[in-house]
Amino acid sequence: MEKTIKREGVVIMGHGSKSPSALSTLEEVTDQIDKAFEIPVRLASLQFNNPTFKETIDELVSVGVKRIIVMPFFIYSGIHVREDIPKAINEVEKEYDDLEIVLTGHLGADPSIIGVVKDRIESQIRNDQKREEFEDLLPHEIEAKSFEIILRNRPDLGSGDLINEVKSRIIHASGDIGIEKNIVVGPLANDIVQAMVEGSPVIADVNMVKAGINKTGLSEYGCSLHCFIDDDDVKVKAKESSKTRAAIAIRKAYGLYKGGIFVIGNAPTALDELCDLIERDGARPGAIIGTPVGFVGAAEAKERLIRLDIPWITVKGTRGGSAIAAASINAIIKIALKKREQVIP
């Protein structure tokens, strides 16, 4: 909706520039100021750009403006502010007898500008201090610092039990403390630790999940790690059917490793396929970590998982992903190793 044109208008007078980015900045400033007033606010340039000062004045006059406030968008009181802008105003006033033009002061050393400069400097100093604090840290020190920050915000997650370990790891992987409310650890989740201790194979839906899993930890219990999504037979069957490669790969995996721990972080179709195997065919995998991500089918597949009477971990809703799935199984590995240390004298 256009503004009602009143007798007053404003011209933001800039220097002008051959750089498009410089001009766009002044255009953005003018647009924001225009939104703040009920009278029209327009941009003009002394040189290089259009509209010129005369062109902007002509536009305002054409819509009935009789009094124009000219605001020089300049920091310094140089020759443009002292001579060029007053000269341009005088020339226009000769053409319009009934037009009043008022020239404001330039930006200068205004306290608000000094405040902005001060904020920029302080922000840079803070950033430099943070960079110096972290730049010499080793990878394991960075991880430790991250968990320190998590526990500072959520000290209740520091107990080190299964649920809090999973939540902490997922928060760390996602970089989002707010995701905690969506994390659900099933009532049989402790059985996942036991399955790992017993050397159950671990199956990932995609290679990104597989890449993020702690292989050294798995090897402590002789757990093998598998992903079948790139197998030739999986690709062929996916082309021949209406199913995704992820779904075909998970079905193949269950056929080979029925008691395995299935870690699904990418494909909702893989989780749906596994749920189908359980609900329709009576399948009984050792456990499912199901955190597929996306707006199509992910939330629904995870709701199916929550209803199953098997050990499971998930993140409700559309959020999830490979990093979160890997973080979840890595939390299980850590808990398993911790329990073994408690047993071994």
N, C-alpha and C positions, 0 to 999 in steps of 0.2 A: 504494500500500500504506500503510495507516494505521500510525502509530507505536504501539509498545507503551506503554501508559499506565503511568508510574511514579508514585511518591509525590510527586514534585516537579513544579511547573509554574511558568511565568513569565507575568507580565502586563506588557505595555508600556503604560504609562499616558500617554495624550496629552491635550491640552487639549480637543480637539474643535473643529469649525469648521462654519460654515454653507456654506463653499465645498466642493463635491464634490472639486475637485482637491486641496485640502489634505488631505482625509480619505484619498483614494486614495494619496497619498504615504506617509502613515503606515501604511496597509495594506500597501504594498509593502515598507516597512522591516520590519514585523512578519513578513511572509511570508519574507523573506530570513533573518531571525534564527531563525525556526522551522525552516528547512532546516538551520541550522548546529548545532542541538541535537537530542538524542534524546528530550528531554522536551518536552511541549506548550508552545508560546508563543502567547499570545493578546493581542489588542488590547482596550483599554478607553478610554472617553472620559469626562472629567470633566463635560462638558456638550455640548449640541447633537446629539450622535450616539449611536447604539447600536452595539455593546452598551455599557451603563453598567458601571461598576466592579463593582457588585453582581451584574449579570447575568453578567459574565465569571467572577467568583468562583464563582457558583452552577454554571456549566457545568463548571468544573474540578473542583469538589467532587463533582459527579454522576458523574464518571468515576474517582473514587478518589484524587484528589490530596489530600495531607495537608499539604504545605508549599509555599507560594507565594512566589515572589520577585517583588516589584513594582519595576519600573524606571521612574522618572519620565522621560519623554522631553521634558525641558525644559532650555533653556540657562540660564535665570536661576533663582536661589533666591528666587522671589517668594512671594506669599501662598499660591499653589496648592501649592508644594512644602513650604513651612513649616507650613501649617495645613490646607488642604483635603484633601490626600491622606492625611496622618496621621489626620485625622478620619474619612474614609471607611473607613480600615483598622480603626479602633477600633470603628466601628459594625458592621462585618462580623464581627469577632472576638467580639462579644457573642452573635452568632447561632450561631457554630460553636465549641463548646468545645474540640474536638480539632484545630482548624486552626491551623497556625503561618504567620504572614505576616511576611516579612522585607522591609524597605524599603531599597533600594540608594541610593546617591547619585545626584543628577541629573547631566546631561551636564556642565554647568559649563565651566570653562576647561581641559578635558582636552587634553593635548598632541596627541592624534590629531585633535581638532576644530580646534585651532589650525593643524595641518598642512593640513587640508582648506581652511580659509580662506586660508592662505598660497598653496596651489596655485591656488585660484580667482583670486586677485589676480594672481599671476604669469602665469597663462594669459591673463588679460585684457590685461595689459601687453604680452605677446608679440603678441597679436592686433592691438592698437592700433598697435604698431610695424610689423607687416606691412602693415596697412591704409595707414598713412602712407607706407610705402615704395612702394606701388603706386597709390595713389589719384590721383596727379598724372601718371601715365604716359600718354602718347599711345598709340593703338592699335598702331602699329608698334613702339613701345617695349615694350609688353606682350608682343607676339609674340617679340621679341628676348630678353626676359627668360625666357620659357617655354623657348625653345631653349637658352638658357644653362643652365637647370636640367636639361634633358634631357641635355646634354653633360657636365654635372657628374656625373650618375649613370652615363652611358654614353659616356665619352670616345672609345671606339672608333668611334662613329658620326660623328665629326667630319671624316672624310676628304673629304666632299663629292662622292663618286662616286654613281652612280645608285642602287645598292642602299641605301646609308646615307642618302641624301637621302629616298628613299621611306620607309624605316623611321622616320626622325626625324619626317617629316610625319605619318605615321600615329599615332605615339606622341603627338604634339602634339594631333592631332584627337580621339584617344580619351581623353587624359588618363591613359594607363596604360602605364607603361614595360614591364610584364609582357607586353603584347601582342606585343612584338618577336619572341618565339619562334614565333608563328603566322604571321608575315609571310613570304610566299614570292614571290620575284621570278624569273620564268622566265628560262631561258638566252638567249632572244632579245629580252629586254626593251629592249636598246639600240635595237632597230628601232622601238620606240615613239617614241623621240626623233627618229629620222630621219623617221618618218611625220608627226610634227608639223612638223618643219622644211620638209617638202614641202607643207604646207598641208592635210593630211587633215582632213576634217570630224570633229567630235566629237559623239557621240550619247549622251545620258543616258537612263537608264531612267525616272527620275521627276524632277519639277521641283525637288525638294530637292537632288538631285545637281547639276542644272543651275545652281541658285542659288549653289552653293558653288564653282564653277569660276572660275578667274581669267580673266575675259573680256578684260582688257587684254593679258594675256600671249598669249592665243590670237590676238588681232588682230595681234600682231607678225608672225605667220606667215600671216595670212589664213585661219585655221582657222574655219569656221563652227561654230555650236553649236546642237544640235537636241534636242527631246524631243517625242514624238508621243503621249504617253499620254492627253492630253486632246482629241485630234482626234475629231471626230464619227464619222468612218468607223471609227476604232478602237473606239469605244464600241459601235457597231452590230455589228461583227464579233464582239466579245467576248460580246455578248448572244446572238448566233446560234450561237456555238460553245461548247465546253466549256473554252475557254482564258481566261486572265486578260487584262485590258487591257494589262498590262506585256508579256506574251508577244506579243500581236498587234502592239503598238507596235514592239517590237524587230524583228519580221519585216518590218514596213513599212519601218523604218529601213534594214534591210539591202538591201531592194529598191531603195532610193533612193541609198544611200551604201555600196556594197559594200566599198570599201577604207577605211572609216571606223574611227576609234578608239572603241570601245564602252565606256562607263563605267557599270557596273551596281552600284549600292550598296544597293538596297532589295529588289528582287523576285527570289527564287530562280527563279521561273518564267521571267523574262526571260533569265537566264543559261542555263537549261535549253533554252529555245527556240533560242538562238544556238548552243549545243552541238549541238542536233539538226540545224540548218542545215549545220553544218560536217561532222558525222559521216555524215549521210544524203544531203545534197544537194551535198557538195563545196564549200560556201561557204568563202571565205577573207577574213575581215575583216582590216583592217590591224593591229589589236591589241584585246585585251580587258583591261580592268581590272574584275575581278569580285569584289566584296566584299559580296554580299547578306547580310543579317542574319536570324537566326531559328532556331527549333528544328525547323522543318518544311522539309526540302528544301535548306536553305542549304549545309550542310556537304557534302552529296552532290553538289550542282551544282558546287561549287568543286573537288571531287575530279575531276569530269569535265573541268573546265577545265585542271587541272594536266597531264592526259594529252595535251592537244592540242599539235600541232606548229606553234604560232603564238606571237607575242609576247603575254605575259600577266603580270599581277600579281594576287595574291590574298592573303586572310587566311584561313588554314585554320580549320575548325570553325564554330561557330555565331555567332561574333562578326563584326562588320562594320558596315555602315550607310552612309548617304548622306555623312556628314562624312568618313568614311574613304576612300570612293571619290573624293570631290572632292579630298581631300588628296593622294591618289596621283597623279592627273592634274596637280595643281598642282606636285608634285615633278618630274614630267616637263617641265612648262613651265619651271621654274626651271633645270633641267639644260640644256635647249635654249638658253635665253637666255645661260646662262653660257658654253656652247660658242661661241655666236656672238660674244660679247665677246672670247673668246680668239683668234678668227680675224680680227676687225676690228682693224686697227692703230690 
